[in-house]
Every structure is written in C-alpha cells, then in structure tokens.
Amino acid sequence: RGVDVSEQMLAEAKRQEEVAPLGIQYLRQDLLSPSAAEKITTSFGAPIADLVTAQYLLPYAANKDELNQLCVTAAALVKHGGGRFVSIVSMLSDSIISASKEGHLESKDLGWAATWEGEAHDGMCVELTLFGEARASRVSFPNYLWSRESIEVALSSVGFGKVEWIPIEVDDGAPETVRRSSVDINKTPIGVFVASM
C-alpha cells in the first residue's frame, strides 16, 4: 500500500504499477492530518501493519508539533508489540553544522545540493536540490532537518521503544561513481532508522 499527499507522486507510482504490476493500492492523504491513520485504515481495510516505511517523510515537518504528528500517524499504523517503522530521512548532520557559515553543501558525484541561510540549527529549513544525469535536469524542494535526538524524542513520545540508526554503506556492486563517492556518502545529511513498537 502506498500513501502520499502529492497527486504527481501518486500518478508516477501508478504509472510504474502499470508497467510492472505488484498489486499496490494507493491513497492520497496528508499524513499531518490528525485523522490520517483512521482514514488510511478505513480506505485499506487493515488497521495495523507489521512494517511501515517512509522515504523522506519526517523532513516535511516544519516544526516539532508536525514532527510529532507524523510519528503519531506512523505509531497508529504499526502493530504494537513487534511492529517496526523504517525510514530514511534527510537530517541535521555534522556535515551541515560544519558548513553552516557557507550555507551550502553538495555532492556533485551523488547529484545533490543543500542551501540555507543563517546558522545551522535543529529544525532548520534547507532548499534541497537533486540533479539528473550530467545535471541536465533538477528538482528542488524544502526540507526541515531534524537532529537524531529530536527524531528519537518524537518517536519515543508516541510509544516507539528502541530506535536503531543504520549506517549507510556502499555496496561492492554499486556503480563506480557511487563507490568512488563513499567519502561523500558519509558527509551526506541522511540517516536511516528502525523504530520498534
């Protein structure tokens, strides 16, 4: 099952589903809505899941109340007593803090750039740009960068117990440009966590 607030993202997911059918159902829903979990379970007819995943969801929380609401929604969808919430997030990192005065951090090899104004701080807004091959195309969008501590506090406040951060590693079978960029990967302001109920 797939949920997103963006009609464009859902249209792309449905297009991919037509090309390679997996039987995935899609629903447009704003996960910041207090009734999001109820609407999702009503639409899909399944009250809880063993595993909920989210790719870059938490960086859309513009403040701690929104960060908490996204975690409330995830917690409501995950089975208590063994369910897990797995997510990749852009986040406040040492590399962002180190580059704070410049207001710019990028990896040309990995195809991303982040720009911001002012000092780095928890919950700061950055303009994140992703580049296509040879920088022929790009897409930019705002992201709010939260620290590990803020993310863990939000998760634990809604009932998640253990939060494990997974190190990002470059697979030996990755393309050469990615393997060559392993130092850049360690500087990339992203994290992956598994939160258990």
C-alpha positions in Angstrom: 0.0 0.0 0.0 1.2 3.5 -0.8 0.2 6.8 0.7 1.3 10.3 -0.4 -0.1 13.8 -0.3 1.2 14.6 -3.8 -1.0 13.8 -6.8 2.1 13.8 -9.0 3.9 11.3 -6.9 0.8 9.0 -6.8 0.5 9.4 -10.6 4.1 8.3 -11.1 3.6 5.4 -8.7 0.5 4.3 -10.6 2.4 4.6 -13.9 5.1 2.3 -12.6 2.5 -0.1 -11.3 1.0 -0.3 -14.8 4.5 -1.2 -16.2 5.4 -3.7 -13.5 2.2 -4.7 -11.5 2.8 -5.5 -7.9 -0.8 -5.2 -6.7 -0.2 -2.0 -4.8 -3.1 0.2 -3.7 -2.6 4.0 -3.5 -4.3 6.6 -1.4 -3.9 10.4 -1.4 -3.7 11.5 2.2 -2.0 14.3 4.2 -0.2 12.5 7.0 -0.1 15.7 9.1 -3.9 15.4 9.5 -4.8 14.1 13.0 -7.3 11.7 11.3 -4.7 10.4 8.8 -4.3 6.9 10.4 -8.0 6.4 10.7 -8.6 7.4 7.0 -5.8 5.1 5.9 -7.0 2.1 7.8 -10.6 2.7 6.6 -9.5 3.0 3.0 -7.3 -0.1 3.0 -9.3 -2.1 5.4 -6.3 -3.0 7.5 -5.9 -1.5 11.0 -2.3 -2.3 11.6 0.9 -3.4 9.8 4.0 -5.3 10.9 6.1 -2.8 9.0 5.6 0.8 7.9 8.2 2.5 5.7 8.6 6.2 4.9 11.1 7.7 2.5 11.9 11.3 3.4 8.7 11.9 5.2 9.9 13.5 8.5 11.8 16.3 6.7 8.4 17.8 5.7 7.7 18.6 9.4 8.1 22.3 9.6 8.0 22.3 13.5 8.1 19.9 16.4 4.3 19.6 16.5 4.3 18.4 12.9 7.2 16.1 13.6 5.3 14.6 16.5 2.1 14.3 14.3 3.9 12.3 11.6 5.2 10.0 14.3 1.7 9.7 15.8 0.4 8.6 12.4 3.2 6.0 12.0 2.6 4.7 15.5 -1.1 4.3 14.8 -0.4 2.2 11.8 2.3 -0.1 13.3 1.4 -3.3 15.2 2.1 -2.8 18.9 4.4 -5.5 20.4 6.7 -6.1 17.4 5.8 -3.7 14.6 8.5 -1.5 13.1 8.7 1.8 11.4 11.6 2.1 9.0 12.5 5.4 7.4 15.2 7.3 5.5 15.4 11.0 6.4 17.4 14.0 5.5 18.6 15.3 8.8 20.8 17.8 10.7 24.3 16.3 10.5 27.8 17.2 11.4 28.5 18.0 7.7 25.7 20.6 7.7 26.8 22.1 11.0 30.4 22.2 9.7 29.3 24.0 6.5 26.9 26.3 8.5 28.7 29.6 7.7 28.8 28.8 3.9 25.1 27.9 3.7 25.9 25.4 1.0 26.8 21.7 0.9 26.7 19.4 -2.1 28.0 16.2 -3.7 28.5 16.6 -7.5 29.1 12.8 -7.9 25.9 11.9 -6.0 23.8 14.6 -7.5 22.5 16.7 -4.7 22.9 20.1 -3.1 21.6 21.8 0.0 21.5 25.6 0.6 20.3 27.6 3.5 20.5 31.0 5.2 21.9 31.6 8.7 23.4 29.3 11.3 22.6 25.6 11.3 20.1 24.6 13.9 17.6 21.8 14.8 14.6 22.0 12.5 16.3 24.3 10.0 14.9 24.7 6.5 17.1 23.9 3.6 16.5 24.0 -0.2 17.4 20.5 -1.3 18.2 20.1 -5.0 18.5 16.7 -6.7 20.2 16.7 -10.1 19.6 14.3 -13.0 22.3 12.7 -15.1 25.0 15.2 -16.1 23.0 17.9 -14.2 20.7 18.1 -17.3 17.6 18.2 -15.0 16.9 19.2 -11.4 14.2 19.3 -8.8 14.3 21.5 -5.7 12.1 21.4 -2.6 12.3 22.5 1.0 13.4 20.1 3.8 13.4 20.6 7.5 16.5 19.0 9.1 15.9 17.5 12.5 18.6 16.1 14.7 18.7 12.4 15.7 17.8 13.5 19.2 14.7 15.3 18.1 13.6 12.4 15.9 14.2 9.9 18.7 12.2 12.1 21.2 9.3 12.4 18.8 9.3 8.6 18.2 9.5 7.7 21.9 6.8 10.2 22.9 4.3 8.3 20.8 5.2 4.8 22.0 8.2 3.6 19.9 10.8 1.9 22.1 14.1 1.2 20.6 15.3 3.4 17.7 18.3 1.9 15.8 20.2 4.1 13.3 21.6 2.0 10.4 25.0 3.0 9.0 24.9 3.9 5.3 27.4 1.8 3.4 28.4 1.5 -0.3 27.8 -1.9 -1.7 30.6 -3.5 -3.6 28.3 -3.9 -6.6 27.4 -0.3 -6.7 28.2 1.8 -9.8 31.8 3.0 -9.9 30.8 6.7 -9.4 29.0 5.7 -6.2 31.9 3.6 -4.9 34.2 6.4 -5.7 32.0 8.8 -3.7 31.9 6.8 -0.5 33.5 9.7 1.4 30.7 11.9 0.1 28.1 9.4 1.3 29.5 9.7 4.8 29.0 13.5 4.5 25.5 13.3 3.1 22.9 14.6 5.6 20.8 11.5 5.6 20.0 8.8 8.1 18.1 5.5 8.2 16.4 4.3 11.3 14.3 1.4 12.5 11.9 2.2 15.4 10.3 -0.7 17.1 7.0 -0.8 19.0 
